[in-house]
């Protein structure tokens, strides 16, 4: 289907969660699960990135949107 796309944080953990929640199928509006093995292969080829640590004052100014994103994925 032209014009359809899905955004994914480039980590294996995010990929596994998306597969578990069937997010690819939902985002792409498909009748069945797509073959995403190439996505997993690509993510595994990426170099490991150290997590970015911020102090609590910055975290309070910019709240974590992970919970919000998860709620949106469930819809």
C-alpha positions, 0 to 999 in steps of 0.5 A: 500500500503506497504511502504507509509507514511505521516509525521504530526506535532503532534498537532490538528491544524496540523491535521485539516489543513491536513484534510482540504487540503486532505494531507493524501489522497495525501501523501498516494496516495489514491483514497479517504479520509482515516479514520483518526479518530484514529489519531485525538483521539491520538493527543487529548490525548497528553499533551499540550506543551508550544510553544518554544519561540526564540529571533529574532537573532536565528529566522534569523539564522534558518528561519521558514520552515512552508511556505515552507512545506505548498508549498510542501503540495500543490504540 
